[in-house]
Amino acid sequence: VLFKMARFDESLVQLERAVAGFPGHPEMSAHLGDVYEALGRRQDAIEYWKKALLLKPKSFNNHLSETQAEKIRKKLAGGGGVLARTVAPIKSKTLNKYAVAVIIGNRDYAGRIPDVDFATNDADAFKAFVVDVLGYDPLNIIDLRDATRAQIESTFGNERSAEGKLWRFLNPRGKSDIAVFYSGHGVPGLKDGRGYLLPVDADPEAPEINGFAVDVLISNLQKLKAKSISVFLDACFSGDTQKGMLIRATSGIMIAPKMPKMTTKGMSIIAAAQSDEVASWDLKAKHGMFTKHLLDALYGAADGEEYGNGDGQIGLAEV
């Protein structure tokens, strides 16, 4: 009643008390989100709308109706896009019990290195996709945020061994589908000309020492016994970013590192940019441009008339 009378401050006091008393009630969380939105607190509104969609109360009477849920998803989407899909209903009918994913979102970098503002959003959205749509078991997801060199290397191995944490997660009979997603900085090696993923504790001036080479990543993945391997890299490797150069020694000169091209059968690699290009962000969607369009494609856009054949399946060529 207070909300309909536009008495938003009073509504806020009442609803915050109600949600504190009944934290598992999705409708109250949804109403609190509406009040936050009316008060111009968009991020708080998003938090409680998402919470409302994710809550699964024990009493069926307290569940949101599909109509209520759809209204919230439209508010989250702001006209459509990835954000609403991160809280969309589960679409997968079967559990892909052997599938394993490695998802890395490197946002907060040390020192002078600019942050990758939407890397966490990208990782969240991709994780929602593999769980909700592809049927991956959340327990089979190696989820790394602000990953260090040690964490990345312990996951994928190094030039001496490919038997890292990912290898230990796989079905020994080769029944696992593997998905690898990375959102963060990439840099070129000035000494060896290779492309590197940049851990959050690394020095972009010396990736040969503390970065993680993309060709080592690909080589080690090729050594794994798996049903399929898909690699998605929301990063560029030119040394440039929308916030400026990562490597001072280049003085603004664009570097084009050598990137791995040959892959084994059953492996696909999709990257945000070629070696001499800059990856961009979608400020409205709050995602990397690559991740936004990748997930739009994987959720069905790639199978539309303009790109696909309308068979209800998404192929690599369509993406």
Disulfide bonds with the S-S distance in Angstrom:
none
